[in-house]
């Protein structure tokens, strides 16, 4: 059984919601691996809750496509599929594209300077071939760029997909054949925002996020081949 640091739940939110968030995070990050059987008695004990809110959390995870019920086995954690990756990226990327005009309009000199600080930190990690720490910094760059729009409803939809994207991003970046080119595009994106070039920004962002999705799909395919060989 995976070692997950579940803590007693003392928050004011409904217990089922807290259980759902904990389990969702653990599944997306791989702490609870694909194929793992979630035994109600064991997980209820570890979460310090009764089985009723746990069942409610599991039903919500089933609607998310993260677990499924199998005859004679119970609740099983699903593996991410190619279709899952494509759907999640489609949602995330469509929302991100909607933010571009507002980013161009609202970006300040301070925003540009902050983004360039992140890029400089990424330069250092790339020089060290530190892929492990590069992935979260890449996500931080994109998150900070998107947040410039201040369109809170769109940002909430984007954030709802971010946990998935972080895992996929880490998967993709390890297999990324165009890492240097992608990082060059990060610099170009900032330059286009600084120049207020909306059309150039839109074209490059469309290309950039599509390449990110394709790299993730290739990474997932390679990961599955490696798993089948072991």
C-alpha positions, 0 to 999 in steps of 0.5 A, a space after each residue: 500500500 502506498 505511504 500517503 501522509 493523511 492527517 486527521 481532518 479538522 477543517 470546516 468544509 464537509 468531510 467528503 470534500 476534504 477526502 475527495 481533494 486528498 484522494 484526488 491529489 494523491 491519485 494525480 500525483 501518482 502517490 496512489 498508483 494506477 491499478 491500486 485497489 481502494 479498500 474502504 475500511 483501510 482508507 477510511 481508517 487512514 483518513 480518520 473518517 467514516 465510510 459514508 463520506 469516503 464513499 461520497 468522495 469515491 463517487 465524485 472521483 468516479 465522475 472525474 474518471 479517476 477511479 472505476 468500480 470493477 466486479 469482485 475488486 471494488 474501487 480501482 484507480 484508473 490509469 490516464 489514457 491518451 483520451 484523458 490527456 487530450 481532453 484535459 489539454 483541450 480544456 486547459 489550452 482553450 481557456 488559456 487562449 481566451 486570456 491572451 488579449 487581457 494579458 497584452 492589455 494589462 501586463 506591466 513592466 513589473 510583470 515582465 521583469 518578474 517573468 524574466 526572473 523566472 526565465 533566468 532561474 530556468 536557464 540555470 536549471 537547464 544548464 545543470 540538466 536539472 529536469 526534476 526542478 525545471 518542470 514546476 518552474 515551467 508551470 510557474 512561468 505559465 501560471 504567472 503569465 496567465 494570471 496577468 489577465 485577472 479574469 478570475 472565472 477563466 482562471 478558476 477553470 484553468 486552475 481546476 485542470 492544473 493538477 493534471 497539467 503539472 503531472 503531464 508536464 513533468 512526464 512530458 519534459 523528461 521526454 522533451 526533444 525540443 527543450 531548448 526550442 521550447 525555452 527559447 519560445 518562453 523568452 519570445 512570449 515575454 517579448 511579444 507581451 512587452 511589445 503588445 503584439 497580440 497576433 504574434 503572441 496568439 500565434 506563438 502561444 498556440 504553437 507552444 501549447 500544442 507542442 507541449 500536448 504532443 510531447 506529453 502524449 509521446 511521453 505517455 506512450 513511451 512510459 506505457 511501452 516501458 511498463 509493458 517491458 517490465 
